[in-house]
């Protein structure tokens, strides 16, 4: 378990490295959606009982612990043991990135700025991959992340970790193009500002 950032464990069981899909919401909160075990069994989160910020004294870090109930929805081969069908467990995100203090408030709001929801997969070593984001009422799938760097967004009046991505607009229910005859693709810059994600938008004109 050394250097593992994302893991799950039963109340008195050993920790297991996991890949977790999370929704990072515009208010700065994080919600787990799915997780995968090392055997590639996929569990869907049915219920989130609580989310608790924690300090990890052994490495001086901070993170989040989720108490969840999950049901297996995909396995590398059928499980016959009923204990795999549903599970109440704790999920841990032990990287300080997930536990920034929520100080981003109305003072950070500008006309050319939109705080957005983002869905990402977080791997056991703390690396992550952006999957979806929503902006201006539209849903996009991230097809490539070209660059991650600290950067300011002067139009939006903010600064953060900029993710330069290539994205494709998709339906809300699936990953199909809105218009199959005309796929809508666009570059985008997503900023992680402390504990919230934002994009720069065009200011409205009177």
N, C-alpha and C positions, 0 to 999 in steps of 0.2 A: 504493500500500500504506500510505499515511500513515493513522494512527489505526485500522488494521485489527487486531482482536484475535484473530480466528480465521482461519487460513489454512493452505493446504497447499502443498507444493512437492516436486518430485523432488530428487534429490541435488544436481544442478547446474542446476536449472531455476528459473524465476521463481516468486515466490509468487502464489497464487491465493486470493482471499477465498472462504471456505466457510461454510456453515451445518452445524453438527455436532450430532448427537444423542448425548448421553452418558448413561451410568448412573453416578450418584454413589452409592457403596456405603456401608453403615453403618460400615465401618472408616475412612472418609475418602478412600479411593482413588477414582479416576475412570477409567472405561472407555469409549472411543468405540464406538458401535454402527453409526452410519450417517453419511454426509456428502453434502451437495448442492453441486454446482458452480454458478457463476453462470448456466450454461445450463439448470439444473434437472435435470441428470443426477444420479441417486441411486446411491451406492456403499454396499455393505454391507461392514463390516469382517469379513474372514475370519480374520485372525490379527493379534494384537498382539505384536510382537517385543520392544519395550521402551518404558518410559516414563521420561523423564529430566527432572528439574527444571532450569530454565535461568534465568539472569539476562540481561536485555536491556539492555545498557549504554546504548543510544541513548536510552532513555526512563526508565531507572532502575527498570524493572519486573521482575517475576518471572513465570514461567509454566511450562508443561509442553510437552514435545515427545514425540509418539508416533511410533514407527516401525511402520507397519502395512502389511498386504496387503489389498486390497479388490477386490471384483468389482462391476461395474455391474449394477444390477437394474432400473433405470427410466431412460428417456431421453426427451427431448422428441420425438425422431425416431430411428429406428434408426441406430446407428453401424455403419459398415462397416469401419472401421479396427480391426484386432485389438488395437491398443495400448490401446483404451478398455475392453476386456473385463476385464482384470485390471491392477492397478496396485500397485506398492510405492511408498509415499510417506511423507513426514513430515507430521504434523498438528501445528499449533502453537496452544496456548491461551496468549496472552501477557498475560493480566490477572492481577494479584496475587491476585484472589479464588480462582483455581484452584490456588494454590500455598501456601496457609496451612500452617504447620508443624503436624505431628500431635502436639499436646500434650494433646488430649482423651482422657483415660484413665479408669480406674475411679474416680478421685476425682470425676468429673463424673456418675457414675451415681446416679440416684435411683429410688425405687419408682414414682413417677408419670411416668417418662420412658422413651421408646423411641426408640432410634436406628434410622432407617429408610433404605431405598434409595429414590432419587428418579431419575426419567428426565426430561431436559429437552433442549430445542433451544437451542443457543447460536448467535447470529447474528454476522456478521463485525464488527459494531460493539461487541460485548460484551454487548448486551442478550440476555435469555434468556426462555424460556417453559416453565413447568412442564407436563409431559405426563402422567406417572403417578407414583404413590407407593404403597407397601405399608405397612400397619399392622395389627397384630393378626391377621396371616395373611391379610388381605384386600387385593385390588388395587383401586385407585381411579384414575379418569381425571379430571384437573383440567379443568373446563369453564370456569372463570373465575378470574382472580386479581384480587381487589378492591382489595387494599392491600398495600404492602410498606413496613415501617418497623422501625427498631430497637426492641426491646421485650424485657422480661423475662418468663419463664414461671415464676412463683413456685412453682406446684404441681410443676413438673418440676425446679426447682432449676437453671435455666439462663437464659442470655441470648443473644440473637443477632438476626439479621435475620428478622423475622416476616413470613410470606407468608400473608395471609388469603385462602382460596380456597373456591370451591364445587366439590364433587367428586361423582362418581357411581361406585358400586361396579360393577365389570365382571368378566367371566370372566378367568381367567389367560391363555387362549389368544387372545382377541379382545376387541373393545370392546362386546360385547353385554351387556345387563343380566343379572344373576344370575337374576332373576325377571322375565320380560317383562311380567307383569301388575302388578308392583309395583316400579317403579324405585326403587332405594335411593340417595337423594341426601342430602348432609350438608355443612354448613360445616366447615372444618378450618383449623387454624393450623399451618403448617410453619415450623420455625426452622432457619436456617443458623447453626450455632455453630462459628465458625472454619472447620474443614474437614469438619464432619459435620452431617447433618440429623437433627432429632428432632421428635417430637410429644409433647404431654402426654397421659398416659393416666390412667385411674382406678386408684388404688392398690388392690391386692388386699385383700380383707377376710378375716380369720381366721374 
